Amino acid sequence: MNIIIRLLSAFAVSASAFTTVSSMVLAEGVPTSPQQRTQQRICSFDPVADLLPTPPNQLPNQPTNSPLSYLAQQGFIQNPNGDWVCYVNDPKKESRSYTLFKVQQIDGKVVASSFLENGSLINGQDNRSLDLFMMLIKNHTNATLGNRQSIRRYLSAFMSLVKQGKISASPRGYLFDSPSRGFVSYYPLRGGQIQGTAITIDINMLRKITLK
């Protein structure tokens, strides 16, 4: 009886060791996909495009000292008038694209707009709009990390209310950051190629960033 008990104990230990070793081998063979995954760009709705390097700006005589030139890494292109824009394809009309985001410098301010064609957000537009707004706030204001977190919650709540139809389109602006005189607004578009509304922030450029 004692011999049988010893044999069973030895078998249990061997099985446990084999399971541990097998688990270690499997764990070593699984890649850490979150670290290897390419980060999605703000102005890219094509998963293939996210795997490709940022295309060079094709505009002639492109100024290199633009404080917004880092937006090219997010898929934006610069118009001849200096505005940085993000175009998307219209899923309802073949061979048609329209402006989804626009970032401008106006009299010492950064003005960024997210356009809602026919008053509706496309899939993922709310999160990308928030990421764009927060990128600009981080790069062009003196807001601390704690303040930026509060601003993000404020802007996120604002966009949620827009989606729920609880904020009507109007010229009114809502102050979200006193030091930068940052305002957010939701207003109807008058004329132009896009029919609908826009969510826009404007902030004073309190500091210049160093572009690498």
N, C-alpha and C positions, 0 to 999 in steps of 0.2 A: 504493500500500500504506500509506504514512504517513497519507494522508487517511482511509482506512478505520479505522486504529487510533485516530486522533483522534476520529472519530465514535463509535466504540464506547466510548471512555473517557468522552466527554461524556455518552453515554446512561447509562452506569453511575453517574456522579455524580448525574445528574438523578433516576434511579430511587431511589438511596440517600437523596437529600434528600426525595423524596416520601414514602418509607416513614417517615422520621424525623418529618416534619410530621404524617402521618396518625396515628402512634403518640401524638404529643403531644396531638392533638385527642381521640383516644379516651380517653387517660388523664384529660384534663380533664373529660370527660363522665361518668366513672364516679364515683359518690358514695362517700364513705368510710363504708360501712355500719356498721362497728363503733362509730364515734363517734355515729352517728345512732340506733342501735338502743336501745330502751328496756331498762333493766336489769331483770332478772327479780326479782320480790319473793319473799321466802322463803316466805310463805304465799299462794301463787298458783299453781295448777296449770291455769289457764285462760289461753292466750295472748292472748285478747281482753281479759281483765281487766288484764293487764300494760300495755295501751295506755291504760287509763282512769285518771283521777286517783284518789288514795286517797279512799275514801268517808268521810264524816264519821261519827264515833262517835255512835250513836243512843241511847246510854244517857243517861237524865236525870241531872242534877247530876254530870256527869263531872268528877272532880278534875283540875286542870290541872298540879298539882305532882308527879304520879307520875314517879319516875325511870325508869320503863319505858314512858312514853307514846310514845317514838319507835318502838315496835313497831307502832303503828298504820300507819306508813308502809310496813311490810312486810306489811300485810294482816291483822294480828292485831286482835282486838276484845277489849274488857275486860268481864269478867263483873261482875255487881253485887258479888261478894265481893272484887273487885280483881285477880283472876287475868287474865292475858293469854293468850288461846287462839287456836288456828288450827284451823278446821274444814275437812274435805274431804268430798266426796261419795263414797259407797260405790259403786264400779263394779259390784258384784254385786247390789245391792239398790236399786231405784229409789226416789227420794224419801227416802233415808236418808243422813245425814251423821254423822260422828263426829270426836272430837278427835284431831288429829294431833300438835300441839305445845301445851305449856302452860308458861308462865313465871310464877313466884310469888316474892313477897318473904316470907320466913319468918325472924323473929328476926335481922335483920341479914344474912341470906343471900339470894342469888339462886338459885333452884332451877328448872332448866329440864329438861323431859322431852320425849322423842320416843317416841310410842307405836307399838308394833308389834302391830297387830291380828292375832290368831292366830299371833303370833310371827314375822310376815313384814314386811319393809320393802316399801313401794310404790315404784314407779319414781321415782327422783330423791330419795327421802327421806333417804338417807345423806348426800348432798352438802348438802342443805338443812339437815339437822340440824347438820352440821359448821359451816356458815355461821352458823347461829343461835348455837351455843355460842361461836364465836370473836367474834361481835359483842358478846355479853354480857361475855366476858372482856376485850375491848378497852375497853368502856365502864365497867366496874365494878371493875377491878383496876388495880394499878400495874405490870403485866407489861410489860416492854420489847418492842420489835419482835422482837428476837432470841429472847426467851423465848416470845413468842406463836407464832413459827414452829415452835419445838420442841414447844410444846403442841399445835399443829395436827397435827403429824406423829404425836404420841402418840395423840390422839383419833381420827385417821384410821385408825391401826393397830388401835385398840381396836374400832372399828366394823367393820373388815374381818374381824377375828377373830369378831365376833358373826355376821356374814353367813355365815362359813364353818362356823359351828357349833362353834368351838373354845373359846368361853366359854359356860359354862352359866349360866342365870339363877339368881341367888342374891342375898342381901342384902349381899354383900361390896362394899366400895367401894375404888377404886384411886386413890391420890394422884397427881395430875398437876402440881400447883403448890403448893409449900410455903408461900410468903408469903400466898396467899389461902386456904389450906387447901382447895384445889380437889380434889374427888373426882368420879370418874365410876363409875357402876355400871350393871349390867344385871340386872334383877330381874323376877320374875313379878308380875303384877297380881292383887290379891285383891279380888274383888267389883267393883262399878261397872259401867258400861255397856260398857267395852272388855274383851274377853277376849284376853289375850295377855301381852306383856312390854313393858318400857320401858327406854330408855337415858336416864339422868339425870345431869346434872352439878349440883353445888352449890358455890358459891364465896362467900367473905366479901366483902361490899361494902366495899372499902378506901377508895374515894373516890366522891364524887358527881360526876355529869357535869352540864354546863351545857347545858340544852335550848334550842334556837333556835326 
